[in-house]
Amino acid sequence: MDWLQRMNHAIDYIEDNLENIIDYEQIAKIALCSVYQFQRMFSFILEVPLSEYIRRRRLTLAAFDLQNRKNKVTDIALKYGYETPESFSRAFQNLHGLTPTSARNAGSALKAYPRISFQITLKGVVEMNYRIEQRDAFQVFGLEDIYNIDDIANQQGVSIPEVWQNICKNGEFDRLRNSVIGDWWREGNFSKELGAVFAYDSYKFTSNTTFPYLIGCYKSENSKINEYTVVDVPASTWVVFSTLSDGNGSGNYDLRSLKNRIFSEWLQTSKYNVLDGGNFEMYCTNKDGYEYCELWYRIEEKQIG
């Protein structure tokens, strides 16, 4: 219940400040987590980024304000954080499908996005398989780039799935795998059955919306790191979830659904918190040739009181 109350108090803060600057650090403080963790929980549970929720709520209220013809479009734009009427008009039309001026007309079809609230729902009927792992510090290397959550939400720029497709087509995927020398899993890394290439999200935001994402491999003494980025991963306790069920896998796993359950079900009822500092998506093939994915999160036990 404490988690539920914290999340709803965070939404209270957002709703109370839709006409002001919304401080992401304050949101995270209310929810007792980091900025990144709040955004991560929010997007996995609600399937919409925090910034997009805020944008939709502001433009919903702006539509209501436009129904009152005494309100000037310029004033409404400034009220909801837009520096110019032109930027407000573009955003409004992208959401509602018509201009602010047209929205004043009687009978105009507009969209409304209500305030959200977190409530208790009956879940947990389907089992969740996980394990806890202790790992010493190690290094990974690979192809790293900076991504923007808002760009991903608005489908702008090159997406992460497209990056994976591109490196497979241009041969970079194979070159990366060939940079791993020997039995890398026997050098203190992860599970014997894991494939060599994984995604590593280092959680280190350069702003409230941008983060680095690395497609890489475990670094051993003999790895050919070449021009690749090298990242230090601290000694940690990890919780590991797998898409593999009953020894079977098809490669057609739903990572979004699994992540949603991790944050909305497992994390809220376990004795652990997820830490900043990194998580892995391990793309695996087991001894029987089944493809599956493992999600690794750094954790610590919750402090009581």
Secondary structure, DSSP 4 states (H G I P E B T S, - for coil): -HHHHHHHHHHHHHHHTTTS---HHHHHHHHTS-HHHHHHHHHHHHSS-HHHHHHHHHHHHHHHHHTSTTS-HHHHHHHTT-SSHHHHHHHHHHHHSS-HHHHTSTT------PPP---------S---EEEEEE--EEEEEEEEEEEHHHHHTT-S--HHHHHHHHHHSSHHHHHHHT--S-GGGSS-S-TT--S-EEEE----SSSSEEEEEEEEE--TT---TT-EEEEE--EEEEEEES-BTTB--S---HHHHHHHIIIIIHHHSSEEEEEEEEEEEEEE-TT--EEEEEEEEEEEPPP-
